[in-house]
Amino acid sequence: MAKQTAQPEHPYVPRPDLVGDMRYWKSVLWNCWNLDRDMYGLLHGIRCGGGQLALTQNSYRLPPGEWPESEWDDIRIKLGPYREELVNVFRLARFGEVTKEKLPKGVFGP
Protein backbone atom coordinates (compact mmCIF):
# COMPACT_ATOMS: atom_id res chain seq x y z
CA MET A 1 0.00 0.00 0.00
CA ALA A 2 1.37 3.41 -0.99
CA LYS A 3 2.15 5.82 1.79
CA GLN A 4 -0.02 8.93 1.65
CA THR A 5 1.56 12.26 2.42
CA ALA A 6 -0.48 14.77 4.35
CA GLN A 7 -1.62 17.79 2.35
CA PRO A 8 -0.99 21.12 4.02
CA GLU A 9 -4.15 22.60 5.43
CA HIS A 10 -5.73 25.44 3.50
CA PRO A 11 -5.10 28.68 5.37
CA TYR A 12 -7.83 31.04 6.43
CA VAL A 13 -9.40 33.59 4.09
CA PRO A 14 -7.88 36.99 4.89
CA ARG A 15 -9.81 40.16 5.63
CA PRO A 16 -12.78 38.90 7.65
CA ASP A 17 -13.78 42.56 7.92
CA LEU A 18 -14.85 42.49 4.24
CA VAL A 19 -17.93 40.33 4.72
CA GLY A 20 -19.82 41.18 1.53
CA ASP A 21 -17.85 38.83 -0.70
CA MET A 22 -16.28 36.51 1.89
CA ARG A 23 -18.10 33.39 0.68
CA TYR A 24 -16.90 34.00 -2.89
CA TRP A 25 -13.29 34.35 -1.74
CA LYS A 26 -13.57 31.19 0.34
CA SER A 27 -14.40 29.08 -2.73
CA VAL A 28 -11.99 30.86 -5.07
CA LEU A 29 -9.04 30.63 -2.68
CA TRP A 30 -9.82 27.01 -1.84
CA ASN A 31 -9.87 26.12 -5.54
CA CYS A 32 -6.61 27.97 -6.18
CA TRP A 33 -5.00 26.24 -3.20
CA ASN A 34 -5.82 22.87 -4.77
CA LEU A 35 -5.02 23.81 -8.38
CA ASP A 36 -2.16 26.32 -8.44
CA ARG A 37 -0.35 27.54 -5.32
CA ASP A 38 1.36 30.42 -7.14
CA MET A 39 -1.97 31.79 -8.32
CA TYR A 40 -3.30 31.22 -4.81
CA GLY A 41 -0.48 33.36 -3.42
CA LEU A 42 -1.29 36.22 -5.78
CA LEU A 43 -5.01 36.13 -5.01
CA HIS A 44 -4.38 35.82 -1.27
CA GLY A 45 -2.23 38.95 -1.45
CA ILE A 46 -4.90 40.76 -3.45
CA ARG A 47 -7.48 39.90 -0.81
CA CYS A 48 -5.14 41.01 1.99
CA GLY A 49 -4.91 44.38 0.24
CA GLY A 50 -8.69 44.72 0.06
CA GLY A 51 -9.37 43.21 -3.38
CA GLN A 52 -12.96 42.21 -3.93
CA LEU A 53 -14.90 39.69 -6.00
CA ALA A 54 -18.06 40.68 -7.82
CA LEU A 55 -20.58 38.08 -8.93
CA THR A 56 -21.35 37.97 -12.65
CA GLN A 57 -23.88 35.86 -14.54
CA ASN A 58 -21.48 32.95 -15.07
CA SER A 59 -18.43 33.72 -12.99
CA TYR A 60 -16.78 36.47 -10.93
CA ARG A 61 -14.84 39.57 -11.80
CA LEU A 62 -12.03 41.04 -9.80
CA PRO A 63 -12.41 44.79 -9.19
CA PRO A 64 -9.58 46.54 -7.33
CA GLY A 65 -11.43 47.18 -4.10
CA GLU A 66 -9.09 49.23 -1.89
CA TRP A 67 -6.06 49.06 -4.25
CA PRO A 68 -4.88 52.35 -5.76
CA GLU A 69 -5.25 52.39 -9.55
CA SER A 70 -1.48 52.52 -10.22
CA GLU A 71 -0.83 49.48 -8.01
CA TRP A 72 -3.84 47.68 -9.46
CA ASP A 73 -2.35 48.01 -12.95
CA ASP A 74 0.81 46.26 -11.69
CA ILE A 75 -1.27 43.49 -10.13
CA ARG A 76 -3.17 42.95 -13.36
CA ILE A 77 0.16 42.49 -15.15
CA LYS A 78 1.19 39.85 -12.57
CA LEU A 79 -2.13 38.05 -13.06
CA GLY A 80 -1.71 38.07 -16.85
CA PRO A 81 -0.01 34.65 -17.13
CA TYR A 82 -2.82 33.15 -15.03
CA ARG A 83 -5.67 34.71 -16.98
CA GLU A 84 -7.09 31.54 -18.55
CA GLU A 85 -6.65 29.46 -15.42
CA LEU A 86 -8.15 32.23 -13.27
CA VAL A 87 -11.25 32.37 -15.48
CA ASN A 88 -11.62 28.60 -15.04
CA VAL A 89 -11.18 28.85 -11.26
CA PHE A 90 -13.81 31.60 -11.09
CA ARG A 91 -16.27 29.49 -13.11
CA LEU A 92 -15.63 26.39 -11.02
CA ALA A 93 -16.01 28.37 -7.79
CA ARG A 94 -19.59 29.15 -8.80
CA PHE A 95 -20.29 25.40 -8.41
CA GLY A 96 -18.34 24.81 -5.23
CA GLU A 97 -14.94 23.66 -4.09
CA VAL A 98 -12.64 21.29 -5.96
CA THR A 99 -9.98 18.92 -4.81
CA LYS A 100 -7.27 17.17 -6.78
CA GLU A 101 -9.48 14.09 -6.77
CA LYS A 102 -12.76 15.48 -8.13
CA LEU A 103 -14.65 18.45 -9.52
CA PRO A 104 -17.65 19.89 -7.70
CA LYS A 105 -20.97 18.16 -8.27
CA GLY A 106 -22.91 19.58 -11.21
CA VAL A 107 -19.97 20.85 -13.28
CA PHE A 108 -20.62 18.46 -16.16
CA GLY A 109 -24.28 17.69 -15.54
CA PRO A 110 -26.73 17.01 -12.72
C-alpha positions in Angstrom: 0.0 0.0 0.0 1.4 3.4 -1.0 2.2 5.8 1.8 0.0 8.9 1.7 1.6 12.3 2.4 -0.5 14.8 4.3 -1.6 17.8 2.4 -1.0 21.1 4.0 -4.2 22.6 5.4 -5.7 25.4 3.5 -5.1 28.7 5.4 -7.8 31.0 6.4 -9.4 33.6 4.1 -7.9 37.0 4.9 -9.8 40.2 5.6 -12.8 38.9 7.6 -13.8 42.6 7.9 -14.9 42.5 4.2 -17.9 40.3 4.7 -19.8 41.2 1.5 -17.9 38.8 -0.7 -16.3 36.5 1.9 -18.1 33.4 0.7 -16.9 34.0 -2.9 -13.3 34.3 -1.7 -13.6 31.2 0.3 -14.4 29.1 -2.7 -12.0 30.9 -5.1 -9.0 30.6 -2.7 -9.8 27.0 -1.8 -9.9 26.1 -5.5 -6.6 28.0 -6.2 -5.0 26.2 -3.2 -5.8 22.9 -4.8 -5.0 23.8 -8.4 -2.2 26.3 -8.4 -0.3 27.5 -5.3 1.4 30.4 -7.1 -2.0 31.8 -8.3 -3.3 31.2 -4.8 -0.5 33.4 -3.4 -1.3 36.2 -5.8 -5.0 36.1 -5.0 -4.4 35.8 -1.3 -2.2 38.9 -1.4 -4.9 40.8 -3.5 -7.5 39.9 -0.8 -5.1 41.0 2.0 -4.9 44.4 0.2 -8.7 44.7 0.1 -9.4 43.2 -3.4 -13.0 42.2 -3.9 -14.9 39.7 -6.0 -18.1 40.7 -7.8 -20.6 38.1 -8.9 -21.4 38.0 -12.7 -23.9 35.9 -14.5 -21.5 33.0 -15.1 -18.4 33.7 -13.0 -16.8 36.5 -10.9 -14.8 39.6 -11.8 -12.0 41.0 -9.8 -12.4 44.8 -9.2 -9.6 46.5 -7.3 -11.4 47.2 -4.1 -9.1 49.2 -1.9 -6.1 49.1 -4.2 -4.9 52.4 -5.8 -5.2 52.4 -9.5 -1.5 52.5 -10.2 -0.8 49.5 -8.0 -3.8 47.7 -9.5 -2.3 48.0 -13.0 0.8 46.3 -11.7 -1.3 43.5 -10.1 -3.2 42.9 -13.4 0.2 42.5 -15.1 1.2 39.8 -12.6 -2.1 38.1 -13.1 -1.7 38.1 -16.8 0.0 34.7 -17.1 -2.8 33.1 -15.0 -5.7 34.7 -17.0 -7.1 31.5 -18.5 -6.6 29.5 -15.4 -8.1 32.2 -13.3 -11.2 32.4 -15.5 -11.6 28.6 -15.0 -11.2 28.9 -11.3 -13.8 31.6 -11.1 -16.3 29.5 -13.1 -15.6 26.4 -11.0 -16.0 28.4 -7.8 -19.6 29.1 -8.8 -20.3 25.4 -8.4 -18.3 24.8 -5.2 -14.9 23.7 -4.1 -12.6 21.3 -6.0 -10.0 18.9 -4.8 -7.3 17.2 -6.8 -9.5 14.1 -6.8 -12.8 15.5 -8.1 -14.6 18.5 -9.5 -17.6 19.9 -7.7 -21.0 18.2 -8.3 -22.9 19.6 -11.2 -20.0 20.8 -13.3 -20.6 18.5 -16.2 -24.3 17.7 -15.5 -26.7 17.0 -12.7 
